[in-house]
Amino acid sequence: MFPRYMQIKNELEDQINRGILPAGYRFPSELEMAAKFGVSRETFRTAVKRLEEEGRVRVQHGVGTFVIRQLDHVPSDLTRLQSTSEMLKAAGRQESDQRQSVSYGECKEEWAAFLNIQVGDPVIILERDRTANGEPVMSSIYILPRSIVGSAFDNTSFNGSLLHFLEQKLGIYVKKSQTEIKVPQQADPHVKVLMVRPNTTVLLMKQTHYDENNFPIFYAYDYFRNDIFQFWVDRDR
């Protein structure tokens, strides 16, 4: 038989799934809910903790406990190169907000090896955070050689797909990418941006993007929330 806190957790989860407790619903006080279920506050608190770990509720200390609106998964085939905007659109989702910064710096050793330029060469560093339904779902860093993009990002309000921007603004068609998939360190600041729930995990893709002539155009660090994005690839034996 399940422990009492698990019974409470399952009952509340069922009510959330059936819409009895809709997104945004605020639970009565912990004392009231414990009395309703005939348990101690500690037992009810444990049930809520399990719901929070699974991303079903958000606990704001001193404010209350709220039901969270679930975000659908965004499926993506790893064999196909797509922009984040395209992936979200294909899943019937729209980016609700973007935060970005453009800075100018010098090429680091790691980037130089992939971009076929020299350490210290001028580069543009584009950092972007993507959100959907008000939650951050992806964070990216793009490294673009100044010798390729020139002044394209100077005094430009850039948004949307970087792939489309390069094609329309500079006539550069990004054809493919080589991708390294890693699990990043939790201390990484871009991981922290995405850790909105206790059970959130993050996947990092380090990608070199090439044009039709196999010339490297930009290098990217793309951080994806695993509870939002699902990637797959067909493998044969």
C-alpha positions as MATLAB code, in Angstrom:
seq = 'MFPRYMQIKNELEDQINRGILPAGYRFPSELEMAAKFGVSRETFRTAVKRLEEEGRVRVQHGVGTFVIRQLDHVPSDLTRLQSTSEMLKAAGRQESDQRQSVSYGECKEEWAAFLNIQVGDPVIILERDRTANGEPVMSSIYILPRSIVGSAFDNTSFNGSLLHFLEQKLGIYVKKSQTEIKVPQQADPHVKVLMVRPNTTVLLMKQTHYDENNFPIFYAYDYFRNDIFQFWVDRDR';
ca = [
       0.000    0.000    0.000;
       1.265    3.465   -0.877;
       2.333    5.771    1.966;
      -0.294    8.375    2.826;
       1.692   11.234    1.289;
       1.841    9.326   -2.034;
      -1.919    8.762   -1.952;
      -2.428   12.508   -1.484;
       0.093   13.309   -4.206;
      -1.626   10.930   -6.648;
      -5.081   12.304   -5.828;
      -3.979   15.898   -6.381;
      -2.144   14.940   -9.577;
      -5.295   13.252  -10.885;
      -7.305   16.414  -10.181;
      -4.686   18.484  -12.022;
      -4.751   16.115  -15.019;
      -8.557   16.257  -15.194;
      -8.622   20.046  -14.964;
     -10.365   20.123  -11.601;
      -7.335   22.037  -10.364;
      -6.497   24.245  -13.384;
      -3.238   26.009  -14.178;
      -2.783   28.962  -11.851;
      -4.965   27.462   -9.122;
      -3.725   28.414   -5.673;
      -3.999   25.771   -2.972;
      -5.580   26.696    0.360;
      -3.150   27.006    3.249;
      -1.040   24.042    4.261;
      -2.964   23.837    7.541;
      -6.325   23.707    5.720;
      -5.168   21.079    3.234;
      -3.656   18.898    5.956;
      -6.951   19.051    7.866;
      -8.900   18.212    4.690;
      -6.887   15.017    4.171;
      -6.733   14.214    7.886;
      -2.935   14.187    8.024;
      -0.158   16.183    9.634;
       1.243   19.273    7.935;
       4.514   17.405    7.437;
       2.757   14.604    5.523;
       0.934   17.066    3.270;
       4.146   19.059    2.769;
       5.881   15.872    1.567;
       3.097   15.251   -0.967;
       3.459   18.796   -2.315;
       7.229   18.368   -2.474;
       6.771   15.356   -4.775;
       4.432   17.352   -7.023;
       6.951   20.186   -7.142;
       9.772   17.805   -8.085;
       7.679   16.546  -11.012;
       6.928   20.078  -12.186;
       3.206   19.991  -11.424;
       3.138   22.808   -8.847;
       5.239   25.831   -7.937;
       5.818   26.671   -4.279;
       6.401   30.351   -3.532;
       7.336   30.652    0.107;
       5.240   33.235    1.867;
       2.859   33.431   -1.108;
       1.371   29.994   -1.763;
       1.409   26.835   -3.870;
       0.201   27.094   -7.471;
      -0.632   24.576  -10.197;
       1.773   24.934  -13.126;
       0.668   24.900  -16.732;
       2.344   21.949  -18.420;
       4.475   22.589  -21.509;
       4.222   20.016  -24.273;
       7.376   18.325  -25.502;
       9.045   19.666  -28.635;
      10.152   16.669  -30.746;
      13.124   16.990  -33.090;
      14.958   14.634  -35.430;
      18.708   14.947  -34.812;
      19.438   14.140  -38.453;
      17.722   17.355  -39.576;
      19.160   20.834  -39.026;
      16.417   23.164  -37.775;
      16.329   26.500  -36.033;
      14.742   26.663  -32.592;
      11.975   28.828  -34.037;
      11.206   26.094  -36.578;
      11.171   23.375  -33.911;
       8.774   25.337  -31.710;
       6.541   26.218  -34.658;
       6.403   22.574  -35.814;
       5.236   21.625  -32.320;
       2.478   24.238  -32.475;
       4.270   26.553  -30.064;
       5.327   30.153  -30.406;
       8.227   31.874  -28.703;
       6.686   34.270  -26.237;
       9.846   36.203  -25.436;
      13.544   36.462  -26.236;
      16.408   38.006  -24.297;
      19.611   38.589  -26.158;
      22.875   40.480  -26.129;
      25.450   41.179  -28.820;
      29.074   41.752  -27.865;
      32.408   41.925  -29.656;
      35.468   39.989  -28.622;
      38.458   37.940  -29.683;
      38.393   34.335  -30.821;
      39.308   31.779  -28.162;
      41.376   28.686  -28.843;
      38.381   26.322  -28.727;
      36.421   28.366  -31.262;
      39.393   28.886  -33.594;
      39.803   25.152  -34.104;
      36.221   24.824  -35.349;
      35.884   28.110  -37.241;
      39.188   27.861  -39.117;
      40.355   31.281  -37.904;
      43.179   32.444  -35.654;
      43.101   32.878  -31.891;
      42.516   36.574  -31.248;
      40.653   37.223  -34.509;
      37.601   39.487  -34.004;
      34.295   37.704  -33.427;
      30.718   38.605  -32.601;
      29.215   36.840  -29.584;
      25.435   36.563  -29.662;
      23.714   35.269  -26.508;
      20.015   34.417  -26.515;
      17.457   33.004  -24.087;
      14.197   31.624  -25.508;
      10.943   31.299  -23.589;
       7.566   29.682  -24.210;
       4.489   30.235  -22.066;
       6.612   32.530  -19.919;
       9.203   29.863  -19.055;
      12.803   29.704  -20.313;
      13.213   26.649  -22.553;
      16.553   27.213  -24.298;
      19.727   29.278  -23.966;
      22.330   29.779  -26.705;
      25.713   31.351  -27.394;
      26.680   31.935  -31.035;
      30.230   32.773  -32.114;
      30.435   34.417  -35.553;
      33.707   35.521  -37.202;
      33.699   39.231  -37.945;
      35.395   38.402  -41.252;
      32.201   36.614  -42.347;
      29.357   38.716  -40.943;
      31.066   42.112  -41.046;
      28.763   44.813  -39.668;
      25.538   42.828  -40.142;
      24.765   42.949  -36.415;
      25.744   46.591  -35.905;
      22.739   48.756  -35.013;
      20.410   45.899  -35.983;
      17.426   44.732  -33.972;
      17.870   41.014  -34.530;
      15.205   38.460  -33.643;
      13.808   35.207  -34.964;
      15.912   32.525  -36.627;
      19.658   33.124  -36.957;
      19.714   30.770  -39.951;
      17.093   32.870  -41.731;
      18.850   36.112  -40.768;
      22.148   34.964  -42.285;
      20.417   33.838  -45.467;
      18.321   36.967  -45.956;
      20.845   39.545  -44.738;
      24.107   38.084  -46.062;
      23.069   35.446  -48.589;
      24.712   32.723  -46.480;
      22.845   29.422  -46.560;
      23.766   27.205  -43.615;
      23.548   23.672  -44.953;
      24.650   21.416  -42.106;
      26.236   21.184  -38.687;
      28.543   18.885  -36.776;
      27.276   18.353  -33.263;
      28.793   17.205  -29.986;
      26.208   16.324  -27.324;
      27.123   16.739  -23.665;
      25.629   17.014  -20.202;
      26.782   20.426  -18.911;
      27.863   21.260  -15.379;
      25.107   22.603  -13.135;
      27.372   25.522  -12.199;
      27.222   26.736  -15.819;
      25.287   30.057  -15.728;
      23.324   29.104  -18.855;
      22.181   25.932  -17.110;
      21.036   27.957  -14.110;
      18.817   30.068  -16.388;
      16.916   26.914  -17.369;
      16.728   25.243  -13.939;
      13.225   26.505  -13.208;
      12.046   23.310  -11.494;
      13.766   20.845   -9.152;
      13.595   18.027  -11.728;
      14.820   20.073  -14.711;
      17.823   18.682  -16.574;
      19.715   20.294  -19.432;
      21.332   18.983  -22.608;
      24.174   20.886  -24.295;
      24.898   20.727  -28.006;
      28.179   22.206  -29.230;
      27.685   22.788  -32.938;
      29.767   23.990  -35.867;
      27.568   25.215  -38.713;
      28.724   25.032  -42.344;
      27.575   26.540  -45.625;
      27.014   24.678  -48.903;
      30.770   24.652  -49.567;
      31.530   23.085  -46.168;
      32.971   26.382  -44.930;
      32.438   27.002  -41.185;
      30.079   29.935  -40.572;
      29.493   29.956  -36.819;
      29.992   27.942  -33.651;
      27.200   27.468  -31.125;
      26.531   26.344  -27.585;
      22.855   25.359  -27.430;
      21.359   24.462  -24.053;
      18.008   22.630  -24.143;
      15.654   21.737  -21.314;
      15.249   17.956  -21.418;
      11.695   18.120  -20.095;
      10.704   20.300  -23.060;
      12.823   19.134  -26.009;
      12.977   15.508  -27.127;
      15.574   14.447  -29.695;
      15.812   11.190  -31.581;
      17.898    9.587  -34.303;
      17.347    6.394  -36.318;
      20.151    3.847  -35.963;
      20.663    0.709  -38.056;
      22.674   -2.371  -37.359;
];
